[in-house]
Amino acid sequence: MEVEAAKMIGAGLAAIALAGAGAGIGIIFGNFLNGALRNPSAAQGQFPNLLLGFALTEATGLFGLLVSFIILYG
């Protein structure tokens, strides 16, 4: 196998983390909305947890994208 082809395959596999991040963000916001509609008074207290979960999930996706770029251009 040529090195260039192996780089493309590796970068594609590393980019799969973006799909996981997208699904994770959807789950986080969906569960927050579900809980907020069930108990609106507790929604404001859980908002910082929502943002923390979003940031950590998004960071996971960005790390996967960074690894993909490192494989391609490094």
C-alpha positions in Angstrom: 0.0 0.0 0.0 1.2 3.4 -0.8 2.0 5.9 2.0 -0.4 8.5 0.6 -3.3 6.0 0.6 -2.6 4.9 4.1 -2.6 8.6 5.2 -6.0 9.1 3.7 -7.4 6.0 5.3 -6.0 6.9 8.7 -7.3 10.5 8.4 -10.8 9.2 7.5 -10.8 6.8 10.5 -9.7 9.6 12.8 -12.6 11.8 11.5 -15.1 9.3 12.7 -14.8 11.1 16.1 -16.8 13.9 14.6 -19.9 11.7 14.1 -19.7 10.6 17.7 -19.4 14.2 18.9 -22.5 15.2 16.8 -24.5 12.3 18.3 -23.3 13.1 21.8 -24.3 16.8 21.5 -27.7 15.8 20.3 -28.2 13.5 23.2 -27.0 16.1 25.7 -29.4 18.8 24.4 -32.3 16.4 24.0 -32.0 15.1 27.5 -31.7 18.7 28.8 -34.9 19.7 27.0 -36.7 16.6 28.2 -35.7 17.4 31.8 -36.5 21.1 31.5 -40.0 20.4 30.2 -40.7 18.0 33.0 -39.4 20.3 35.7 -38.9 23.9 34.5 -37.9 25.3 37.9 -34.8 23.0 37.9 -33.7 23.8 34.3 -31.8 27.0 35.3 -29.7 25.1 37.9 -28.7 22.4 35.3 -27.7 24.9 32.6 -24.0 25.0 33.7 -23.9 21.2 33.5 -25.4 21.4 30.0 -22.6 23.8 28.9 -19.9 21.7 30.5 -21.2 18.6 28.8 -21.4 20.4 25.5 -17.9 21.7 25.8 -16.3 18.4 26.6 -18.2 16.6 23.9 -17.2 19.2 21.3 -13.6 19.0 22.4 -13.6 15.3 21.8 -14.7 15.9 18.2 -12.2 18.7 17.7 -9.4 16.4 19.0 -10.4 13.8 16.4 -10.3 16.5 13.7 -6.9 17.7 14.9 -5.5 14.1 14.7 -6.9 13.8 11.2 -5.2 17.0 10.1 -1.9 15.9 11.7 -2.1 12.6 9.9 -2.7 14.3 6.6 -0.4 17.3 6.8 2.1 16.3 9.5 
